[in-house]
Amino acid sequence: MSVRWLFCPDRWSLAHCEAGLLPWVGVDLQQLTEYRYRAVREVLGGSPIGEVAAQYGTSRQTLHAWWKRFEREGMPGLTGRSRRPRNSPTRLSSEVEA
């Protein structure tokens, strides 16, 4: 199932392609980082994490991860991350693959 970024007048939110409710617009890295920063800033300002997550169209768990990454790394922690595994423990060695 593929996912696209959709623009809503008051926020950026994730939506599945199948929904097809709005025309999709590409999001650059700077916009994505700023979106996450605004959400984290509201939580740091004392707003309940559940309310902020609902307002920004994300889950509490995802917003909590952004918040913790922001505390550890600052703004660079809010940029997109690769979902590629760091290692593959069950992968065969290159000698065996050949």
N, C-alpha and C positions, 0 to 999 in steps of 0.2 A: 504494500500500500504506500503510495508516494504522498508526500506532504508538500504543500505550497504555502508561502506567506501571502496573506490577504490583507489589504488595507481597509481598516475601518476608520471612520472620521475621527474617533477619539483615541484610537490605539492601534498597534500592530498585534495581530493574533494568528495563531496557527489554525489551519482548517484543512481537512482532508479534501483531496481533489474531487472525490465523488460528490461532495456536498454541492459544489458548483454554484454557491450562493452569490459570490461576488467575483468580478474579474480579478485575476491575480496580478500582482505587481512585484517585481524583483526587489529584494532588500539588500542594500550594501552593508558591509561589515560595520561601518561607522554608525548607521542608523540602528542596527541591531544592538550595538554596545550602548548607545544612548538610551534606547528603550529599556534595556535591563538596568541601567544606572538609575533611571527615573523610578523604576519599581523598587529597587534596593533603597534609594534615598527616602521613599515614603515609609518603608519599614524602619529604617534608622530614625526617622522622625517620630516614631511611636504608633504608627497605624498598625492595626492587627494584620498579621501576615495573610490570613485567610481572605480578608476583604480586599487587600491589595492584589492578591493572586487572582481573585475573581474579576477585579477591575481591569487587570492587564491580560486576562484571557489565558492564564497559565495555572499550573497546579501549585499547591503549597510547597510540595517537595522540591519542585524546580526552582521556585523563588527562594527557598531556603538554601539550595545549592549555590545560587547566584550570590546570595548574601554572604555565605561563608567564603566563597572564592574571592569576593570583593574585600573582605576583611583580611584575607591572607595575602592577596596579590595586588589589590587596588584595581584600577581600571583595566589593566591587561587581563585580569581574571574574568572579565565579563565578555571577552571576545569568544567567538565560536571555537569549539573544540572538535578534534577528530574523534570519530566513533570507532576507529580502527583499533583492534586489540593491541596491546603493547607486546604481548608474546602469545605463542600458541604451544602450550605444553604438550599437546598430543601430536604435534606435527612431526613427520618423519625427518630424519637428518637428510642432508642433500645427497650423501653417498647412497642411501637406501632408495631415495626417490628415483635416481638415475637407473 
